[in-house]
Amino acid sequence: MANIFKTALGGIGAAVAASAGLAAFTAWNRSRAEQMVPPDGRFADVEGARLHYVDMGEGAPIVMVHGLGGQLRNFTYALADRLAPHHRLIIVDRPGSGYSTFTGDGDHGLAAQAATIAGLIRKLDLGRPLVVGHSLGGAIALAMALDHPGDVGGLALLAPLTQPMDTVPDVFRALELTSPLARTALAWTLAAPLGKLQADASTAEIFAPEPVPADFETRAGAALTLRPEAFVAACADVEAARDEMEGIAARYGELNMPVGIMFATGDRLLPWQDHGQTTAAAIKGADLKTIEGGHMFPLMQPAVTADWILERARV
């Protein structure tokens, strides 16, 4: 019995030591990421969140909302400099992503994030700007237009999530954790080391068929994705999308503003026929433009993307 007891204690001790080592690695990686990608802009307190955003350019305002696991550098990578000579850009880290944080214990879902960004629009006195949303940011832009139409003048959606999905794309399957405790435990142990091991394959799938830029980790802010708080937020975003997209999609007939959708036909994450063609048909007067390329065309094809957004801003 004594030997069994000693063996059990040894196993527990080894597990605790391993967990402590993984947590130490996660903390180091978090610090490293924040040194590589420090905050770029300013902060604003709105109800439920403290938002980090970049304010650049002059002219009629455009608000830009990034996708799952991203942050505002996804737009400043190459797209913003082409738009700033013509428009004032408010490029925001979604609550829970980048350097934006939730400050309350309430709902953190898509509609709640939409309400928070609408609050930023009012706080900055932007009127009814064009809202650009990429991927999951497109779903949040749609929720803004439906729930806060007085704060949105039009939508320019880039490879947007617009329809319910029965299955999560394989590259995001690890984010399907519904338990907050499990999310936090994994975020501080295995998420960072496994994420680093799988980073090349994961980003290749997200960008395919286009190549991954060599400076994606820094210039596009991807290093921040493996911080524990970013992992927890991404898990919550996946759950929110599963819970809320059916309700959002059912209301597209209510939209009464200019809506444009841009998709690349080689997108491996969101099929353009489902999330572009079907949605454009459901929204009165919506316009769909397709190009060649993959899900991350706003980074890889900034010129054609910027030209299209400028056209949408004139509608």
MOGITA-V340008 format. One record per residue. RES is the residue in one small letter. OMEGA is omega in degrees with one decimal (* if undefined). Layout:
res: [RES	RES]
omega: [OMEGA	OMEGA]
This chain:
res: [m	a	n	i	f	k	t	a	l	g	g	i	g	a	a	v	a	a	s	a	g	l	a	a	f	t	a	w	n	r	s	r	a	e	q	m	v	p	p	d	g	r	f	a	d	v	e	g	a	r	l	h	y	v	d	m	g	e	g	a	p	i	v	m	v	h	g	l	g	g	q	l	r	n	f	t	y	a	l	a	d	r	l	a	p	h	h	r	l	i	i	v	d	r	p	g	s	g	y	s	t	f	t	g	d	g	d	h	g	l	a	a	q	a	a	t	i	a	g	l	i	r	k	l	d	l	g	r	p	l	v	v	g	h	s	l	g	g	a	i	a	l	a	m	a	l	d	h	p	g	d	v	g	g	l	a	l	l	a	p	l	t	q	p	m	d	t	v	p	d	v	f	r	a	l	e	l	t	s	p	l	a	r	t	a	l	a	w	t	l	a	a	p	l	g	k	l	q	a	d	a	s	t	a	e	i	f	a	p	e	p	v	p	a	d	f	e	t	r	a	g	a	a	l	t	l	r	p	e	a	f	v	a	a	c	a	d	v	e	a	a	r	d	e	m	e	g	i	a	a	r	y	g	e	l	n	m	p	v	g	i	m	f	a	t	g	d	r	l	l	p	w	q	d	h	g	q	t	t	a	a	a	i	k	g	a	d	l	k	t	i	e	g	g	h	m	f	p	l	m	q	p	a	v	t	a	d	w	i	l	e	r	a	r	v]
omega: [-179.2	179.9	177.9	179.9	179.4	179.1	179.0	178.9	178.6	178.3	177.7	179.4	179.1	179.6	178.6	179.8	178.9	179.6	178.7	177.9	178.1	178.4	178.1	177.1	180.0	178.6	177.5	-178.8	177.5	179.0	178.6	-179.3	-178.5	172.7	179.7	-176.2	178.7	176.3	-178.2	-169.0	-177.5	-177.2	176.5	176.1	173.4	-175.9	175.0	-175.5	168.3	-170.8	172.4	-177.5	173.6	178.0	-175.6	177.0	179.9	178.8	178.6	-172.0	171.3	176.8	-173.3	-173.5	-175.6	-173.9	-175.6	177.1	-178.0	173.4	-167.4	178.0	172.9	178.5	-179.3	-179.8	-177.3	-171.7	-171.5	-178.2	178.2	-179.5	-173.5	176.8	-174.3	-173.2	167.4	-177.4	169.9	-175.1	-166.4	164.9	176.8	177.2	-177.8	-178.5	-180.0	179.6	174.2	-176.2	170.8	179.5	179.4	-178.9	-176.2	-177.9	178.2	-175.2	-175.4	-179.9	178.7	177.2	176.1	179.1	179.7	-179.6	173.2	175.8	176.6	177.6	178.9	-178.6	-179.8	177.5	-177.0	-176.8	179.4	-175.7	164.7	178.0	176.9	178.6	177.9	173.9	176.9	175.0	174.6	176.8	179.6	175.6	177.1	177.0	175.9	-177.9	-179.4	-173.9	-176.2	-175.3	177.9	-178.9	-175.0	178.8	-179.8	-178.0	170.3	-169.5	-176.9	-177.9	-171.3	164.6	-176.1	-174.7	174.3	179.6	178.6	-178.9	176.6	176.2	-175.2	-175.6	179.4	-175.0	-179.7	-178.9	-178.7	176.8	-177.6	-178.9	176.7	179.3	179.3	178.6	-178.1	179.8	180.0	-179.6	-176.2	178.8	-170.0	-171.6	-176.8	-179.5	178.1	177.9	178.7	178.9	-175.8	-171.4	-176.8	-179.3	-178.2	-179.3	176.9	179.1	-179.2	-177.3	-172.5	5.7	178.6	-178.2	175.6	178.8	-176.2	-176.9	-178.2	-176.6	-175.2	-174.7	177.4	172.9	-173.6	179.5	-177.8	-175.1	-175.5	170.8	-175.2	-179.0	177.6	177.9	179.5	-179.7	-179.8	175.7	179.4	178.3	178.7	178.7	-179.8	178.8	178.9	-175.5	-167.4	-172.2	179.5	179.1	177.9	-177.5	-178.4	-174.5	-175.0	177.2	179.5	-173.6	-178.6	179.9	178.7	179.6	174.5	-179.9	178.9	-179.1	168.7	-173.5	177.1	-178.8	-178.7	-179.4	-177.4	-179.8	-174.6	179.4	-178.8	-171.4	176.6	-174.7	-179.2	-177.4	177.9	179.0	-177.3	-177.1	-177.4	175.8	-178.3	-179.0	178.2	175.1	177.4	176.3	172.5	177.7	-176.0	-172.6	-175.5	-178.6	175.9	175.5	-171.4	179.4	-173.7	-177.0	-179.2	178.0	179.9	179.1	179.7	179.0	177.9	174.7	179.8	179.7	179.9	-178.1	*]
